[in-house]
């Protein structure tokens, strides 16, 4: 199986946050078939820039952590953008970063590791517990 880490899953792993599900932690530590979206890196950079997030390390260290953990950075593809434009949105889910992760999970047949139950409204597999 191949997995896409939601932004919070990777950050919680790095922080040793107890909110990270044990199953998610074990998958990350397996270092096999893991992806982290370029979208999530943009989200982190934006949230740091506007003061909504602090990671207590230079953002460059995230790239080193991804490499060390053998987590591949997933770029945006043309097909991702096409899927995004046709994505039906539930009225309660407006986060554009999440929607981009959803289409990447769809397009690349990835299981999305996320605590966000709103993602269950889409035709993707979500793993947490």
Residue, then its C-alpha position, 0 to 999 in steps of 0.5 A: x500500500x502507498x500512503x499520503x501523509x496529511x500535513x498534521x500527521x507529519x508535523x505531529x510525528x516530528x513533534x512526538x505529539x500524543x494525538x498521532x494515532x499509533x497505526x499512523x506512527x507505525x506506518x511512518x516509521x516503516x519508511x515504505x511507500x510514503x508521500x508528502x505533498x508539495x501542497x503540504x509544504x506550501x501550507x506549512x510555509x504559508x501558516x508560518x508566514x502568517x503566524x498560525x504555525x510554529x515548527x521550532x526549526x528552519x523549514x529546510x529541516x523538513x526537507x531533511x526529515x522527509x529524506x531521512x524518513x524516505x518520504x517522497x515529495x509528491x508534486x502537483x500533476x496536470x491530472x490533479x488540477x483537472x480532478x480538482x476542478x471537477x471535485x464536488x465539495x461538501x458544504x462543510x469542507x472548504x479547506x483548499x489544502x485538504x481538497x488538493x490532498x484529496x485529488x492527489x490521493x485519488x489520482x495516485x491511488x494513495x491512502x490518506x493518513x489523516x485524522x480529519x473525518x470530513x475527508x470520508x465524504x470523498x471517494x478516497x481511503x483514509x487511515x487513522x486509527 
